[in-house]
Each structure stands twice: as C-alpha cells, then as structure tokens.
Amino acid sequence: MTAPTTIDSQDLSERLSSAAPPRVLDVRTPGEFETAHIAGAYNVPLDLLREHRDEITKHLDEEVVLVCRSGQRAAQAEETLRAAGLGNVHILDGGIVAWEAKGFAVNRGAQRWDLERQVRLVAGSIVLTSILASIAAPKLKWVAAAIGGGLTFASLTNTCAMGMALSKLPYNRGATCDAQTVVSQLVGPAGDRKAR
C-alpha cells in the first residue's frame, strides 16, 4: 500500500483559485464543519463516507482533497476512497488547524467543540469519576482501567470508538447529514461549489 499523498495549505489555496479546482471533502462532523470550514468544501462525515462509499465515489471524478481537524480522519477517509478505486485523492497536511494557522480564510458558523476535545472531556470525566467513586466502591477503578485500555488501543490502531460514538450524538449531527443530501450536493451545478 502506498503512503497517502498530502497537499499543504498554500498549494491547496492556489489550486482552489485555478480553472479546475479540486473537490474538497471535509470529513469532520457536521457540528465541527459548521464551526469553521474551507469555502467550497463539502461536508461528508467519515462514518457517512464509509457507509455510502460506493454511492459517493460515483460523483467524484476530479481531484479530491480530504480535510479534517488535523489529518487522522482524512487519512482514514483516504483509505476508504482508495479501496473504492478512487486514485486522485490527497489529504490536507495538518488539516483545518494548519489551514487556519497559515492565515487562510474559513467560513464560520456556530462555535462547537471539535470531536477530539469532546473525547478528552468524556474520557477524562469517566476516569476521574470512577477513581473518586472507587473510594466507596473499589471495583469502579476498573472502569478507569478500561478507558485507559481503550485510549491505548485507539492510539495503536489510529481509530477511536468513543469518537465514533460521540459523532452520532445530535450535538455533532446536522439536519443535512444524510447520504441523499451529500450526494445531491456533489451532483449539483459546479457553480454551487464556489458559493459554499
């Protein structure tokens, strides 16, 4: 398997201004996307992309750039698209964090916590609560151990079951987070892309 092809923020900015701009797919949750996203990007959450990969890839015939917060979810999306036979796929190096750090503009909406921050809050809260509660019920310390084991597994496999579960909460979902809406946006007129 070949290493994913990355593209830096400057190169993406130049390509977006070209006559044939790439299709930018932001694989974060709708809540994260609403907070800040690159103009013209399509929100295709990672779980939705995985579940409807074949249907979505039918509408991706040009160059595709995948964006997430820092690159982890984009790398997983890249694997999914390559497995479906899509070849011209790139990952924005450093994700939206690097894009903003380089001073490139984003469209902003309601501010929400990103998924990684939510995972840290939930995992930390469970560990803290179970350790404190283990004073009264000693066996609760194993809940903290389970969370620690889960985080270790997540790091080793570059996946996160807690993140996947949190991404399905209403806080992270939008009204337009379904395969039919995503596909209709992808097949809409090319001019719609510039207005996003």
Order of alpha helices (4+ residues) and beta strands (2+ residues): beta-alpha-beta-alpha-beta-beta-alpha-alpha-beta-alpha-beta-alpha-beta-alpha-alpha-alpha-alpha-alpha
